[in-house]
Amino acid sequence: MNSPLPLLAPTFLFRFSVPCYRVDTLFSKKEMELPARNIMPSFGELEDRPVYSDFRLGWNEEGFAISLRVMGKKTSTWCRTTRMEDSDGLRIWFDTRDTGNIHRASRFCHEFMMMPEGGGKEGKVPFAGLIEIQRAKENPKAIQHGSIKVHAEKRIDGYLLRAAIPTSALTGFDPTEQHVLGFTYAIMDRELGWQTFTIGNEFPFTSDPSLWGRLELFE
């Protein structure tokens, strides 16, 4: 006899908080991985949702460093700047004020999209940018084109991606004053599914900051 499905996903009942540790360097094409202590968990594993990547995040006063290794793919990546919500890649959200109880994004809420390809005239180069959050009350300040550094390498079973989000791209970010940020992420893959920080895409976390977790900045 099958067990009844829970009325609420276990990850919906908690607001998860994770540490993010300082790194010396935000970006280097030569070194694709941050230290092991910078691995970001996927609490979706508690619900047997896909976990197919190694995602690491670090910080310093200049911004955030990202390294991502996607594994287990048998098909090529599919990335389109005209259809980013359907593309393979990483979406990451920050609330530099960690308001936590708002359902529509403020100007301190940010969504960044990073793809291993899809940029450039022929769609063959990595892409990284700040995109608008749906239903947002306000948008953060615009950023200069190319201000987010990104580099990607293909692998036989996936890809590596390295990126750096500068402080200038984060409205209201001041790590000397604010050590806790609202945070969530989703690694999207048309073949492998969504790997998320907490709840899955059956919930509207992509536009509702009250469904995000917390990121605590540590030395």
C-alpha positions as semicolon CSV with decimal commas, in nm:
position;residue;x (nm);y (nm);z (nm)
1;M;0,000;0,000;0,000
2;N;0,138;0,338;-0,098
3;S;0,194;0,597;0,174
4;P;-0,025;0,909;0,143
5;L;0,145;1,216;0,002
6;P;0,216;1,492;0,257
7;L;-0,013;1,794;0,242
8;L;0,291;2,024;0,255
9;A;0,643;1,967;0,133
10;P;0,882;1,927;0,431
11;T;1,104;2,207;0,299
12;F;0,804;2,444;0,295
13;L;0,778;2,424;0,674
14;F;1,121;2,575;0,746
15;R;1,326;2,877;0,649
16;F;1,674;2,737;0,599
17;S;1,987;2,938;0,678
18;V;2,332;2,843;0,549
19;P;2,684;2,986;0,593
20;C;2,873;3,148;0,308
21;Y;3,247;3,172;0,366
22;R;3,493;3,440;0,258
23;V;3,720;3,377;-0,041
24;D;4,029;3,573;-0,142
25;T;3,962;3,583;-0,516
26;L;3,626;3,623;-0,685
27;F;3,714;3,510;-1,034
28;S;3,976;3,311;-1,221
29;K;3,932;3,118;-1,544
30;K;4,209;2,879;-1,440
31;E;4,063;2,768;-1,106
32;M;3,704;2,656;-1,149
33;E;3,622;2,532;-0,799
34;L;3,590;2,716;-0,469
35;P;3,687;2,532;-0,145
36;A;3,468;2,246;-0,022
37;R;3,340;2,453;0,273
38;N;3,172;2,683;0,016
39;I;2,939;2,410;-0,114
40;M;2,574;2,518;-0,106
41;P;2,337;2,239;0,003
42;S;2,019;2,137;-0,175
43;F;1,755;2,070;0,088
44;G;1,531;1,942;-0,191
45;E;1,721;1,618;-0,132
46;L;1,493;1,572;0,171
47;E;1,210;1,522;-0,078
48;D;1,410;1,303;-0,318
49;R;1,434;1,581;-0,574
50;P;1,727;1,583;-0,819
51;V;2,078;1,665;-0,699
52;Y;2,312;1,651;-0,997
53;S;2,551;1,940;-0,946
54;D;2,816;2,083;-0,718
55;F;2,734;2,450;-0,652
56;R;2,970;2,667;-0,447
57;L;2,938;3,028;-0,335
58;G;3,188;3,259;-0,167
59;W;3,203;3,627;-0,079
60;N;3,429;3,918;0,002
61;E;3,387;4,296;0,004
62;E;3,404;4,301;-0,377
63;G;3,106;4,070;-0,427
64;F;3,021;3,702;-0,471
65;A;3,214;3,419;-0,637
66;I;3,029;3,128;-0,797
67;S;3,145;2,789;-0,919
68;L;2,910;2,527;-1,061
69;R;2,974;2,176;-1,189
70;V;2,678;2,004;-1,359
71;M;2,713;1,627;-1,402
72;G;2,517;1,336;-1,544
73;K;2,402;1,490;-1,871
74;K;2,367;1,281;-2,185
75;T;2,237;1,559;-2,408
76;S;2,377;1,899;-2,504
77;T;2,289;2,211;-2,306
78;W;1,996;2,421;-2,429
79;C;2,039;2,794;-2,361
80;R;1,850;3,089;-2,511
81;T;1,858;3,449;-2,388
82;T;1,509;3,486;-2,538
83;R;1,376;3,196;-2,327
84;M;1,583;3,203;-2,009
85;E;1,305;3,056;-1,797
86;D;1,329;2,738;-2,008
87;S;1,708;2,731;-2,047
88;D;1,978;2,526;-1,878
89;G;2,172;2,724;-1,621
90;L;2,181;2,878;-1,276
91;R;1,936;3,128;-1,131
92;I;2,032;3,285;-0,800
93;W;1,835;3,533;-0,586
94;F;1,961;3,773;-0,319
95;D;1,773;4,010;-0,089
96;T;2,036;4,245;0,054
97;R;1,795;4,349;0,331
98;D;1,666;3,998;0,420
99;T;1,315;4,134;0,470
100;G;1,180;3,778;0,468
101;N;0,809;3,853;0,499
102;I;0,734;4,032;0,171
103;H;0,559;3,852;-0,113
104;R;0,666;4,091;-0,388
105;A;1,027;4,184;-0,452
106;S;1,165;4,520;-0,344
107;R;1,455;4,709;-0,500
108;F;1,689;4,515;-0,271
109;C;1,585;4,185;-0,430
110;H;1,792;4,057;-0,722
111;E;1,772;3,767;-0,966
112;F;2,079;3,669;-1,165
113;M;2,081;3,423;-1,453
114;M;2,395;3,241;-1,570
115;M;2,416;3,001;-1,863
116;P;2,712;2,806;-2,005
117;E;2,621;2,934;-2,352
118;G;2,347;3,135;-2,522
119;G;2,527;3,471;-2,526
120;G;2,688;3,654;-2,816
121;K;2,558;3,692;-3,172
122;E;2,560;3,318;-3,238
123;G;2,459;3,208;-2,889
124;K;2,784;3,021;-2,831
125;V;2,940;3,211;-2,540
126;P;2,850;3,207;-2,167
127;F;2,585;3,451;-2,048
128;A;2,536;3,623;-1,713
129;G;2,299;3,904;-1,629
130;L;2,060;4,065;-1,382
131;I;1,700;3,998;-1,482
132;E;1,372;4,138;-1,356
133;I;1,180;3,944;-1,093
134;Q;0,819;3,887;-1,190
135;R;0,561;4,091;-0,998
136;A;0,834;4,302;-0,833
137;K;0,721;4,628;-0,669
138;E;1,056;4,785;-0,753
139;N;1,364;4,680;-0,943
140;P;1,726;4,718;-0,827
141;K;1,949;4,964;-1,007
142;A;2,059;4,865;-1,356
143;I;2,407;4,721;-1,402
144;Q;2,661;4,776;-1,675
145;H;2,679;4,521;-1,953
146;G;2,960;4,276;-1,887
147;S;3,000;4,371;-1,521
148;I;2,931;4,009;-1,418
149;K;3,229;3,798;-1,518
150;V;3,149;3,449;-1,643
151;H;3,344;3,159;-1,788
152;A;3,228;2,810;-1,886
153;E;3,383;2,484;-2,003
154;K;3,207;2,184;-2,156
155;R;3,255;1,839;-2,007
156;I;3,156;1,501;-2,148
157;D;2,871;1,472;-1,895
158;G;2,788;1,840;-1,839
159;Y;2,973;2,164;-1,785
160;L;3,170;2,386;-1,549
161;L;3,073;2,746;-1,488
162;R;3,253;3,016;-1,292
163;A;3,118;3,367;-1,230
164;A;3,166;3,675;-1,015
165;I;2,890;3,916;-0,917
166;P;3,042;4,251;-0,815
167;T;2,915;4,458;-0,524
168;S;2,815;4,727;-0,775
169;A;2,551;4,486;-0,913
170;L;2,386;4,442;-0,571
171;T;2,171;4,733;-0,461
172;G;2,215;4,789;-0,087
173;F;2,488;4,528;-0,035
174;D;2,726;4,627;0,244
175;P;2,885;4,327;0,418
176;T;3,028;4,547;0,693
177;E;2,673;4,632;0,803
178;Q;2,461;4,342;0,680
179;H;2,581;3,988;0,749
180;V;2,258;3,809;0,656
181;L;2,090;3,813;0,315
182;G;1,777;3,658;0,176
183;F;1,884;3,384;-0,062
184;T;1,776;3,100;-0,283
185;Y;1,887;2,933;-0,604
186;A;1,773;2,698;-0,879
187;I;1,989;2,498;-1,118
188;M;1,774;2,425;-1,420
189;D;1,827;2,152;-1,677
190;R;1,581;2,040;-1,943
191;E;1,715;1,684;-1,916
192;L;1,782;1,650;-1,541
193;G;1,516;1,877;-1,390
194;W;1,548;2,150;-1,126
195;Q;1,792;2,131;-0,835
196;T;1,681;2,390;-0,579
197;F;1,792;2,530;-0,247
198;T;1,468;2,437;-0,068
199;I;1,119;2,410;-0,220
200;G;1,059;2,308;-0,580
201;N;0,911;2,499;-0,870
202;E;0,560;2,389;-0,776
203;F;0,581;2,689;-0,540
204;P;0,625;3,049;-0,669
205;F;0,964;3,107;-0,503
206;T;1,100;3,266;-0,821
207;S;0,887;3,574;-0,753
208;D;0,805;3,553;-0,380
209;P;1,092;3,652;-0,143
210;S;0,903;3,517;0,159
211;L;0,984;3,168;0,025
212;W;1,359;3,226;0,018
213;G;1,608;3,114;0,281
214;R;1,897;3,299;0,439
215;L;2,266;3,333;0,359
216;E;2,497;3,416;0,652
217;L;2,836;3,569;0,570
218;F;3,125;3,416;0,764
219;E;3,497;3,476;0,764
